[in-house]
Amino acid sequence: MLHALTLLLGLTFTSADGSTIAATLSYPQSPNGKVPVVVLVGSNGPVDRTQPVGVTPVFDLYAGALNDAGFAVLRYDNRGNGQSTTKTQAERVRRQNFIDDAAAAVRAAAEDPAIDASRIFVIGLSEGGETAIAAALEGAPVRGLVLIGPLSVPYAQAMAEQDANANPLVKQRDSLLLTMPYFQSYEGVDPRREIASVRQPLLLMRGFSDTQTPAADFDGLVAAAQTAHRDVTVKRFAGDDHFLLRLSDEELRSGPQYGQRHELDRAAVRAIVTWLLAR
């Protein structure tokens, strides 16, 4: 997928605990007045602003596609990674720190004079889907949320499901992880309850070949939004993985090979752009 040349701006912003978060803000080519912006929020792991999956820079792909469609895009290094710092020691970092970082990213985008501050959207990928919901519930000025393969059940349940067929060593490791303060900070957090209170429009997306967000969990999250009469649109894509990357026929049979470069599903990109433009 080829993209038009875009203007890239490096910037930093400050999170609630004083951490300096480094980011890239990319603009569409030849913007006509102020432009809407999409803030990309990924997993809470040790990743930079490209959100790499193997050799594929997933957030760079999203940014290029959205820039081509007329949106500015902000993506940032997770605290303590890339060029971002963390004032909170790594072992003391909690869920709230990542929510604060996402909210600070939204505010940083709103302050840019080239951005239409009334049209700020967030794409939350995987664990970042719950982070995006939480930031919106805490008052981040967001117009709409796109949740891709989102964490759909409590964290402990999600890990237990992933470990169902794992070997004993993996199960033991994950049991120990759940005793750590970071994972304990998710105790009592249920995305299904959270999504029922979101006021912004929602686009929920899942690849049929997503092995990290089970279909039943995703459908339960959708049902929670629908039962609460939220403004929710749902899209599912055959042949796509957790990140809406397109898998080859061989990968669909034997599993993803992330040592190879992948591309976003163009149909999924069109669905995102169409939804955003309608808001």
N, C-alpha and C positions, 0 to 999 in steps of 0.2 A: 504494500500500500504506500504510494508516494504522496508526500504532503508538500503544500506550498511553503515557501520560506516564511518564517515567523520572527517577530522581535522577541528576544529573550531578555528578561530583567532578573538579575540576582538580587535578592533582598533578605533581610532578617527581620524577625519580629520577636517579641518577648512574651513568654507564657506566664501563667499566674505565679509560678514559683521563682520567676526571674531567669529561667532558662532562655537561652538565645536559640531560636529555631531558624535554620537556614532554608531558603526556598527558591524556587524558580517560578516566575510569573511570565507566561508566554501569551502573546497577543495574536489575534487573527491578522492576516495580511490585509492591508488597506481598510482599516476599520472605518465605519461610517458613524461618527459620533461615539458616545459612550457605549461600551459593549457589556453584555452579560458575562458572568464568570462562573466557572465550575471549580470548586476546591476538591481535590482528590485526597481521600483518607483511606489508608490501607491498614495492614496488620500492625499490631503493637510490637512486633519483633525487631531485631537489630538490622533494619533495612534503611537504605537511603531513598531519596526522592524518586528514583526510577522504579521502585517496587519490583526488583528483579525476580523472575521465576526461571531458574536455570540461567540460560543465556538470553532470555527475552526480557527487555526493559518494559514491563507491562504499562507503567504509568506514562512513559514516553509515548507509547502507542496511543493510549487514550488521549493524551494531550494533543498529539498531532491530528487525530481525527476530529477532535472538538475545535481546535484552532481552524481547521479547514471549514468547519460549519459555522464559523463566526463567533465563537466563544473564546474568551480568555481562559486560561487554566493556571491554577496555582497548585504546585505539588512541593512537598517539603521532606527534608531528612528527619527521620524519627529522632527524638531526643537522645543524645549520647552517640549518635551515628552520623557518618558523613561530616558535615560542617556544623552540625547542631551540638549544643552543649546541654548538660543537665545539671541544674543546681541541686536537685534532689539526688542523693546517692543512688546508684543503680539498684541496690538491694532494698531501697525504701520507695522505689517507684510503684505507684498504684494505678488502678484504672482511672481515677480522677485526673491524674497528670495528663493522660492521653486525651481525655475529654477537653481539658483546659487548652491543650495544644491545638486541637481541631477548632475550638472556638476562637482562639487567637489568630489562626489562619484565616478564618472568615472575616474577622475584624480587619486584618491586614489587607485583604482583598478589597474590602469596602472603602478603605482609605485611599486607594489608588485613584487619581483624578480621571483616568481613562475608563474606569469601571462604572457601570450602572449599579449603584449600591442597592437598588430595589430588586435586582435580578441576580441574586447570589444563590447558586445551587451547590449541593454537596453530593458527590458520588462516594459511597462507602463500600469498600470491597472487603468481603470476608468479615473478619473481626471488626474492621473499620465501619461496617454497617451499624453495629450496635453503638460504636463511638459516635457516629453521625447522629443517630437517634437521640442519644443522651445529650449531645451538644445542642440540638434543636430544642429539646425539652427544657434545657437550662436557659434558653432565651437567645441563642445565637441567631442573628437576623438572616435566616435562610428562607428562600422562596419555595424550595422543593428538595426532596431527597430521592436519590437513586441508590437502591441497595442491591448489590450484586453478590450472590452466594453468601448472604449475611449469616452471622451467628444467629440462630433461630430459636434456640432453647438455652436454658441455663448452662454455663460453661462446664460444670461438672458432668452434666448429662451428655453434652456434646463429646467430651473426652471419653466417657464410658462407651458411647456408641462407636467411636473410632477404634476403641480398644477391644471391641467385641471379639474380633478374630485375631487379635495380636498375640505375640508370644508372651510368656510370663514375665520376661525381663522388661518388655515395653510397658506392660501393665503395672509392674512395680515402680518403674520410673515415673509414670504418670500419676500414680497414687501419691508419690512423694512430692511431685510438682503441686498437686492440689493443696498440700499443707503449707506451701510458701505464701508469704504475705501478699504478693501480687495476685495470685489466683484466688486467695481468700477475699480479696477486695471485690471480687465478682459474686461472692455469696449473697444470695437473695435477689440477684439481678436476673430478671426473666424478660427477654426481648418481646415476648408475646404480650406481657402487661404494658411494657413501655410503648409499643407501637399503637396500642389502643388509645393513647393520649396524644399522639402526634397530630398537630393541627395542619401541618403543611401537606400538600399533595405528595404521594409516594409512588415510585415506580420500583417494583420488585422483580428481579431477574435471576434466572438460574439456567445453567447448562444441564442438559440431560445426563452428561457424563461427569458431572460434579460428584466427586467421591468424598468431599469434605463437608458439604451441607446436604444431608440426606433429603430425598424428596418429601418424606413424611414430615420432617421438621420444617422444611420450607413451606409446605402446604399449611401446616399449623400456624405459622406466622402470618401467612396470607389470610387465613380464616379469622385470626384474632383481629386483624385490621378491618376486615369486611364486617365482622360481627359488631364492631364498634362504629360502623358507618363512616370509616375514614375514606378519604379520596384516594383510592388505590388502584393502580394499573399493574397487571401481572403479565410478564413475558417469559416464555421458556423456549430454549433453543436446542434442537437435536445436534449432536456432534460437537458440542462445546464443553469445555472443562469448567472448573471452579471460577476461573477468571474471564470467561467468555472467549478464551482462545480456541481457535479452530483446530481440531484434532484430525489427523489423517485416518484413513480406513484401517491401516495397520495398528495405529494407536488405539482406536476404538476396540480392536480385538485384544490387544496385548497390554495396553496401558500407555500413558503419556511418556514421551522421551524428551525431557526438558533440557537435555544437552543439545537439542536442535532448536533453532529459532522458530517461533510460532507467530502467527498474526491474529489480530482480533477478527471475530466473525463480523463481516460487513453488515449482515442483516441485523445483528445486535446493535452495532453502532448506529445504523439508521433508525432503529427503534428508540434509542436514547435521544438522538438529535430531534426526532419528530416530537417526542414527549416534551423535551425542554423548550422547543420553539412554541409549543402550544400553551406555555405557562407565562 
